[in-house]
């Protein structure tokens, strides 16, 4: 796989080294078990897969290249390049400006742009409407387009579904940048509708079977389907694609659900005429990170710390998995760890910040699961680990631990 030129300050002496060792010892990625760092009074179980994925590293390389190559030009990011505050803030500190917020609200009007400005397309991609606006101004949208190749693969799948006369069901968060970009392409080629989760999928499925009223359908899916969506004609042949950062098991559950709906309505012998197999749209990194999290959670531990941007979809799903098993603290950086007694963290379901006291148990050895999302730098995870270690003066020296795992 291609390697990218990532700024050194995103790497780390601990986490990056652990990743490199795992890569050398398990090049085919068959072992999802965590790495144990035993410091004595505290032990960390580090996920096999986490942190910058291919798409994120590609986006970072292109973004910093844009800055380096255009010292005298205005540089804009369409919106957040990835969902990590440290990465975005560093770009802003280098003079880059946002054109929009993550919800698509304009910050800098397109009317203020000129053909000499540089616009970086984020890893999530851009809608066709936005691309057309930029092209009309004369901006080269492809020059610094950081759209993840795995997102583009989903777009190609939606195009193929449209060519084969299927309606596209998108499993995603309808106001997420990636889903908006995917929907803009999907609706060009096929009737398209967005389902957020299995619950919305069931509303749509029961509507297909005639068990849900048109009024309930319209209430659930208002603003989530293309114009002129014909509920009679457009739900006879369907295929499921996804926002690449969604929970992979739920995407598969939704696809399997609609497959069974079509069997119920049309019979198994005619399934291919009504349902398209699209499981290859699941992102490899999302899959690997989530599979590694399942393996991580087989390890008994006292708590989990998940690091990442609070608006990061893939990180939130890792939090969701961890919360099912043990106390989980979702933090953006080591600055959220106030002391051995206090941690500030984000409750994703409630969408609110909170404070927990006595989060580290008083016991001889504290076991901590540590992981992060696909847009979080190794250096940030490193800072978290070292901050926790600072509370245990008798802990074994880091260099000694790294030497042990290297042998």
C-alpha positions as CSV (number, residue, x, y, z in Angstrom):
1,X,0.0,0.0,0.0
2,X,1.2,3.5,-0.8
3,X,3.0,5.4,2.0
4,X,2.4,9.1,2.6
5,X,4.4,12.1,3.6
6,X,2.9,12.9,7.0
7,X,4.3,15.7,9.2
8,X,6.6,14.3,11.9
9,X,4.6,16.1,14.7
10,X,1.7,13.7,14.0
11,X,3.9,10.7,14.7
12,X,5.0,9.5,18.2
13,X,7.8,7.6,19.9
14,X,5.4,5.0,21.4
15,X,2.2,4.5,19.4
16,X,3.9,4.8,16.0
17,X,6.6,2.3,17.1
18,X,3.9,-0.2,18.3
19,X,2.1,0.1,14.9
20,X,5.4,-0.5,13.0
21,X,6.2,-3.6,15.1
22,X,2.7,-5.0,14.5
23,X,3.0,-4.3,10.8
24,X,6.3,-6.2,10.7
25,X,5.1,-9.1,12.7
26,X,1.6,-9.4,11.1
27,X,1.9,-8.0,7.6
28,X,-1.3,-9.7,6.5
29,X,-3.3,-8.3,9.4
30,X,-4.6,-11.7,10.6
31,X,-4.1,-11.1,14.3
32,X,-6.6,-8.7,15.8
33,X,-5.4,-9.2,19.4
34,X,-4.3,-6.0,21.2
35,X,-0.8,-5.0,22.2
36,X,-0.2,-5.2,26.0
37,X,2.0,-2.5,27.6
38,X,2.5,-3.6,31.2
39,X,3.9,-0.7,33.3
40,X,3.2,-2.4,36.6
41,X,0.6,-0.4,38.4
42,X,-1.1,0.4,35.1
43,X,-1.5,-1.7,32.0
44,X,-2.6,-0.5,28.6
45,X,-4.2,-2.7,26.0
46,X,-3.6,-1.0,22.6
47,X,-5.9,-1.8,19.7
48,X,-4.4,-3.6,16.7
49,X,-5.9,-1.1,14.3
50,X,-6.6,2.6,14.9
51,X,-5.5,6.0,13.9
52,X,-4.8,7.5,10.5
53,X,-6.2,5.4,7.7
54,X,-5.2,5.5,4.0
55,X,-7.8,8.2,3.2
56,X,-6.8,10.4,6.1
57,X,-3.1,10.2,5.3
58,X,-3.8,11.0,1.7
59,X,-5.9,14.0,2.7
60,X,-3.2,15.3,5.1
61,X,-0.4,14.9,2.5
62,X,-2.4,16.8,-0.1
63,X,-3.5,19.6,2.3
64,X,0.1,20.3,3.5
65,X,1.3,20.1,-0.1
66,X,-1.3,22.8,-1.0
67,X,0.2,25.1,1.7
68,X,3.8,24.4,0.6
69,X,3.1,25.0,-3.1
70,X,1.1,28.2,-2.7
71,X,2.8,30.5,-0.3
72,X,1.4,33.6,-1.8
73,X,-2.2,32.4,-2.5
74,X,-5.3,32.3,-0.4
75,X,-6.0,28.7,0.6
76,X,-9.5,27.5,1.6
77,X,-10.7,24.2,3.0
78,X,-14.2,23.4,1.7
79,X,-15.0,22.4,5.3
80,X,-13.2,20.4,8.0
81,X,-10.5,18.4,6.2
82,X,-11.1,15.5,8.6
83,X,-13.0,15.3,11.8
84,X,-10.1,16.0,14.2
85,X,-9.7,19.4,15.9
86,X,-5.9,19.2,16.2
87,X,-5.4,18.6,12.5
88,X,-7.9,21.2,11.5
89,X,-6.6,23.8,14.0
90,X,-3.0,23.3,12.7
91,X,-4.2,24.0,9.1
92,X,-6.1,27.1,10.3
93,X,-3.0,28.3,12.2
94,X,-1.1,28.1,8.9
95,X,-3.5,30.5,7.3
96,X,-6.0,28.1,5.7
97,X,-9.7,29.2,6.0
98,X,-12.9,27.2,6.0
99,X,-15.5,28.0,3.3
100,X,-18.3,26.1,5.2
101,X,-19.0,24.5,8.5
102,X,-19.6,20.7,8.8
103,X,-23.3,21.2,8.2
104,X,-22.8,22.9,4.9
105,X,-23.5,26.5,6.1
106,X,-21.5,29.1,4.2
107,X,-18.8,30.9,6.2
108,X,-17.1,32.6,3.2
109,X,-19.4,33.2,0.3
110,X,-18.4,31.7,-3.0
111,X,-18.8,35.2,-4.5
112,X,-15.6,36.3,-2.6
113,X,-13.5,33.7,-4.3
114,X,-11.4,34.2,-7.4
115,X,-9.8,31.8,-9.9
116,X,-6.5,32.4,-8.3
117,X,-7.6,31.0,-4.9
118,X,-6.8,27.4,-3.8
119,X,-9.6,25.2,-2.5
120,X,-8.9,21.9,-0.8
121,X,-11.7,19.3,-1.1
122,X,-11.9,17.3,2.2
123,X,-11.6,13.6,2.5
124,X,-15.4,13.3,2.6
125,X,-15.7,14.7,-0.9
126,X,-18.0,17.5,-2.1
127,X,-21.4,17.6,-3.6
128,X,-21.7,18.0,-7.4
129,X,-23.4,21.4,-6.8
130,X,-20.5,22.7,-4.9
131,X,-18.0,21.4,-7.4
132,X,-19.9,23.1,-10.2
133,X,-19.9,26.4,-8.3
134,X,-16.1,26.3,-7.8
135,X,-15.5,25.3,-11.5
136,X,-17.6,28.3,-12.7
137,X,-15.3,30.6,-10.7
138,X,-12.3,29.0,-12.4
139,X,-10.9,27.1,-9.5
140,X,-9.1,23.8,-10.2
141,X,-11.1,21.5,-8.0
142,X,-9.1,18.4,-8.9
143,X,-5.7,19.8,-8.1
144,X,-6.1,19.5,-4.3
145,X,-9.0,17.0,-4.1
146,X,-8.4,14.8,-1.0
147,X,-11.6,12.7,-1.4
148,X,-10.9,9.3,0.0
149,X,-10.6,6.6,-2.7
150,X,-12.9,4.4,-0.7
151,X,-15.6,7.1,-0.7
152,X,-15.2,7.3,-4.5
153,X,-15.6,3.6,-4.7
154,X,-19.1,4.0,-3.1
155,X,-19.9,6.6,-5.6
156,X,-19.0,4.3,-8.5
157,X,-21.2,1.6,-6.9
158,X,-24.2,4.0,-6.7
159,X,-23.6,4.8,-10.4
160,X,-23.6,1.1,-11.3
161,X,-26.8,0.6,-9.3
162,X,-28.5,3.4,-11.2
163,X,-27.4,2.0,-14.6
164,X,-29.0,-1.3,-13.5
165,X,-32.3,0.4,-12.6
166,X,-32.0,-0.1,-8.8
167,X,-33.0,2.5,-6.2
168,X,-30.1,3.4,-3.9
169,X,-30.6,3.1,-0.1
170,X,-27.7,5.0,1.6
171,X,-26.9,4.0,5.2
172,X,-25.6,7.2,6.6
173,X,-26.2,10.4,8.6
174,X,-28.1,12.5,6.2
175,X,-26.3,15.8,7.2
176,X,-22.8,14.4,7.3
177,X,-20.5,15.8,4.6
178,X,-19.7,12.4,3.1
179,X,-23.4,11.3,2.9
180,X,-24.3,14.7,1.3
181,X,-21.6,14.2,-1.3
182,X,-22.6,10.6,-1.9
183,X,-26.3,11.5,-2.2
184,X,-25.6,14.2,-4.7
185,X,-24.0,11.7,-7.0
186,X,-26.5,8.9,-6.3
187,X,-29.6,11.0,-7.0
188,X,-28.1,11.9,-10.4
189,X,-28.0,8.3,-11.4
190,X,-30.8,6.6,-9.5
191,X,-33.8,7.3,-7.1
192,X,-32.1,7.6,-3.7
193,X,-33.0,7.6,-0.1
194,X,-31.0,7.8,3.2
195,X,-31.6,5.7,6.3
196,X,-29.8,6.6,9.5
197,X,-30.0,3.2,11.2
198,X,-31.8,-0.1,11.4
199,X,-34.8,1.6,13.0
200,X,-35.3,3.8,10.0
201,X,-34.6,0.9,7.7
202,X,-37.5,-1.0,9.3
203,X,-39.9,1.9,8.7
204,X,-38.9,1.8,5.0
205,X,-39.1,-2.0,4.9
206,X,-42.5,-2.1,6.5
207,X,-43.6,0.6,4.0
208,X,-42.4,-1.6,1.2
209,X,-44.6,-4.5,2.6
210,X,-47.6,-2.2,2.9
211,X,-47.6,-2.1,6.7
212,X,-46.6,1.5,7.2
213,X,-48.7,4.5,5.9
214,X,-47.5,7.1,3.4
215,X,-47.8,9.7,6.1
216,X,-45.4,7.9,8.4
217,X,-43.0,7.3,5.5
218,X,-43.0,11.1,4.7
219,X,-42.5,12.0,8.3
220,X,-39.5,9.7,8.7
221,X,-37.9,10.5,5.4
222,X,-38.6,14.2,4.9
223,X,-35.6,15.7,3.3
224,X,-33.9,12.3,3.1
225,X,-34.8,11.3,-0.5
226,X,-34.4,12.7,-3.9
227,X,-37.0,14.9,-5.6
228,X,-39.8,13.1,-7.4
229,X,-39.2,10.0,-5.4
230,X,-42.0,7.6,-6.5
231,X,-42.9,5.4,-3.6
232,X,-44.8,3.0,-5.8
233,X,-42.2,2.5,-8.6
234,X,-38.9,3.2,-6.8
235,X,-39.0,0.6,-4.1
236,X,-39.3,-2.5,-6.3
237,X,-35.5,-2.9,-6.9
238,X,-33.0,-1.7,-4.2
239,X,-29.4,-1.8,-3.3
240,X,-27.6,-0.6,-0.2
241,X,-24.5,1.5,0.0
242,X,-23.1,3.3,3.0
243,X,-21.3,6.3,4.5
244,X,-17.9,4.6,4.9
245,X,-17.5,5.5,8.5
246,X,-20.7,3.9,9.7
247,X,-20.8,0.8,11.9
248,X,-20.0,-2.0,9.5
249,X,-22.1,-4.6,11.2
250,X,-25.1,-2.3,11.1
251,X,-24.7,-1.6,7.3
252,X,-24.6,-5.4,6.8
253,X,-27.6,-5.8,9.1
254,X,-29.5,-3.2,7.0
255,X,-28.5,-4.9,3.7
256,X,-29.6,-8.3,5.0
257,X,-32.8,-6.8,6.3
258,X,-33.8,-5.4,2.9
259,X,-32.8,-8.6,1.2
260,X,-35.3,-10.4,3.5
261,X,-37.9,-7.8,2.8
262,X,-37.6,-8.4,-0.9
263,X,-37.8,-12.2,-0.4
264,X,-41.0,-11.7,1.6
265,X,-42.5,-9.5,-1.1
266,X,-41.3,-11.2,-4.3
267,X,-40.0,-14.6,-3.3
268,X,-36.4,-16.0,-3.2
269,X,-36.4,-17.3,-6.7
270,X,-36.7,-13.7,-8.1
271,X,-34.4,-12.0,-5.5
272,X,-31.8,-10.8,-8.0
273,X,-34.5,-8.8,-9.8
274,X,-35.2,-6.9,-6.7
275,X,-32.1,-6.8,-4.5
276,X,-28.4,-6.0,-5.4
277,X,-25.5,-7.4,-3.4
278,X,-23.4,-4.4,-2.5
279,X,-21.3,-5.6,0.5
280,X,-18.1,-4.4,-1.1
281,X,-18.8,-0.8,-0.3
282,X,-17.7,-1.3,3.3
283,X,-14.4,0.6,4.0
284,X,-11.4,-1.6,4.8
285,X,-10.2,0.8,7.6
286,X,-13.6,1.0,9.2
287,X,-13.9,-2.8,9.1
288,X,-10.4,-3.3,10.5
289,X,-10.8,-0.7,13.3
290,X,-14.1,-2.2,14.3
291,X,-12.9,-5.8,14.2
292,X,-9.9,-4.8,16.3
293,X,-12.2,-3.1,18.8
294,X,-14.2,-6.4,19.1
295,X,-11.0,-8.2,19.8
296,X,-9.9,-5.5,22.2
297,X,-13.1,-5.8,24.2
298,X,-12.5,-9.6,24.8
299,X,-9.7,-8.4,27.2
300,X,-11.0,-7.8,30.7
301,X,-10.3,-4.2,31.7
302,X,-11.4,-1.5,34.1
303,X,-12.2,1.2,31.6
304,X,-11.7,2.3,28.0
305,X,-10.4,5.6,26.8
306,X,-11.3,6.5,23.2
307,X,-9.5,9.5,21.6
308,X,-10.8,11.5,18.7
309,X,-12.9,14.4,17.4
310,X,-16.4,14.6,18.9
311,X,-17.9,15.0,15.5
312,X,-16.1,12.0,14.1
313,X,-18.5,9.3,12.9
314,X,-16.1,6.4,12.9
315,X,-14.8,7.3,16.4
316,X,-18.3,7.5,17.8
317,X,-19.0,4.0,16.7
318,X,-15.9,2.7,18.5
319,X,-17.2,4.5,21.6
320,X,-20.6,2.9,21.1
321,X,-19.0,-0.6,21.0
322,X,-16.9,0.1,24.1
323,X,-19.8,1.5,26.1
324,X,-21.6,-1.8,25.7
325,X,-18.9,-3.6,27.8
326,X,-17.3,-1.2,30.2
327,X,-17.0,2.4,31.5
328,X,-15.8,4.4,28.4
329,X,-14.4,8.0,28.3
330,X,-14.5,9.7,24.9
331,X,-11.9,12.5,24.9
332,X,-10.4,14.8,22.3
333,X,-6.9,15.0,23.8
334,X,-4.8,14.6,27.0
335,X,-6.0,18.1,28.1
336,X,-9.3,16.5,29.0
337,X,-7.5,14.4,31.7
338,X,-7.4,16.9,34.5
339,X,-5.9,14.7,37.2
340,X,-5.9,11.1,38.5
341,X,-9.2,11.9,40.1
342,X,-11.0,13.9,37.3
343,X,-11.6,13.5,33.5
344,X,-13.7,15.7,31.2
345,X,-15.3,13.7,28.5
346,X,-18.0,13.7,25.8
347,X,-21.2,11.7,26.1
348,X,-21.9,11.0,22.4
349,X,-25.5,9.8,22.7
350,X,-26.5,12.8,24.7
351,X,-24.2,15.1,22.7
352,X,-22.9,16.8,25.8
353,X,-19.7,17.3,27.8
354,X,-19.5,15.9,31.3
355,X,-17.1,15.4,34.2
356,X,-16.4,12.1,35.9
357,X,-14.5,11.8,39.2
358,X,-12.6,8.8,40.5
359,X,-12.5,7.3,37.0
360,X,-9.3,5.4,37.7
361,X,-10.0,2.7,40.3
362,X,-7.9,2.4,43.4
363,X,-6.3,-1.1,42.9
364,X,-3.0,-2.8,42.6
365,X,-3.1,-2.9,38.8
366,X,-5.4,-0.7,36.6
367,X,-6.2,-2.1,33.2
368,X,-7.0,0.4,30.5
369,X,-8.2,-0.1,26.9
370,X,-6.8,2.6,24.7
371,X,-7.8,3.3,21.1
372,X,-8.9,6.1,18.8
373,X,-10.7,6.9,15.6
374,X,-9.3,6.9,12.0
375,X,-8.7,10.7,12.0
376,X,-6.7,10.9,15.3
377,X,-2.9,11.4,15.1
378,X,-0.6,8.9,16.9
379,X,0.9,11.8,18.8
380,X,-2.4,12.6,20.5
381,X,-2.8,9.0,21.7
382,X,0.8,9.1,22.9
383,X,0.0,12.2,25.0
384,X,-3.0,10.5,26.6
385,X,-0.9,7.4,27.5
386,X,1.9,9.5,29.0
387,X,-0.5,11.7,30.9
388,X,-2.0,8.6,32.6
389,X,1.4,7.2,33.2
390,X,2.4,10.4,35.0
391,X,-0.1,9.5,37.8
392,X,1.9,6.4,38.6
393,X,5.5,7.3,39.7
394,X,6.5,3.6,40.2
395,X,5.6,2.7,36.6
396,X,8.2,0.9,34.5
397,X,10.2,3.2,32.2
398,X,8.7,3.5,28.7
399,X,12.0,2.7,26.9
400,X,12.2,-0.6,28.9
401,X,8.7,-1.6,27.8
402,X,9.3,-0.7,24.2
403,X,12.5,-2.8,24.3
404,X,10.6,-5.8,25.7
405,X,7.9,-5.7,23.0
406,X,10.6,-5.3,20.3
407,X,12.3,-8.5,21.3
